[in-house]
Amino acid sequence: MSIDLAREGDVFVLRWDGGENRLNDESVAAWNEALDEVEKADGPAALVTTGAGKFYCNGLDLDQLGIGGEEGFRDLVPAVLRLMGRLLVFPRPTVAALNGHAFAAGGMLALAQDVRIMRRDRGWFCIPEIDLSMWLAPGMVALLKARLPTLTFHESIVTGRRYTGPESVEHGIVQQVAAEDDVVATAVDVAGLLADKDPTTLQALKRGMYGDVVDLLESGDLT
């Protein structure tokens, strides 16, 4: 698993290259370390996040959950919820460059960011828990409800529909699509235009918009 953070002018680019890019103890810790660095940066700054190959993020690491059993589930899922909450009110502008599939918690990780730009020709956004016979924590439901249009919120959860890039624009999941080779560059351009926002004001405004959602995510409650 590799999470690399590089700075391109005012924009930090987090590149995650770990196969399916599953959320587990190691990757959550690496995300938080990267966010720490961006948060303490001097001057204008924004963050772009992206994956590698076919995946932006394929959700929770089910292997870790299986090995850890109930105790592992109760440790990992709250940590992922808190990461989503941190991103939702992050004091720097955030742009998810969806190079490939964003499934389950991976889709929610993208939704917690300010802007989403998705590859046009390949990759799906999907909340598949209905087909996995899995439930969503209250904070996850609140995040989906806050960041998706009402009909998309309902459809994505109860049907598990897989949305292509163009369909994701149509259904209000992402703001725009780009060709494979342009996804990250487009995201960097968008992030650069937002990098001069005052971080204290930005975070306060985000908390004003999403305070109830953040409270649920930061609590780590599972039921």
Sequence and secondary structure as in RCSB ss.txt:
>XXXX:A:sequence
MSIDLAREGDVFVLRWDGGENRLNDESVAAWNEALDEVEKADGPAALVTTGAGKFYCNGLDLDQLGIGGEEGFRD
LVPAVLRLMGRLLVFPRPTVAALNGHAFAAGGMLALAQDVRIMRRDRGWFCIPEIDLSMWLAPGMVALLKARLPT
LTFHESIVTGRRYTGPESVEHGIVQQVAAEDDVVATAVDVAGLLADKDPTTLQALKRGMYGDVVDLLESGDLT
>XXXX:A:secstr
 EEEEEEETTEEEEEEESTT  B HHHHHHHHHHHHHHHT  SS EEEEE BTTEEE  B HHHHHHHHHHHHHH
HHHHHHHHHHHHHT SS EEEEE SEEETHHHHHHHTSSEEEEESSS  EE  HHHHT    HHHHHHHHHHS H
HHHHHHHHH  EE HHHHHHTTS SEEE GGGHHHHHHHHHHHHTTS HHHHHHHHHHHHHHHHHHHHHT   
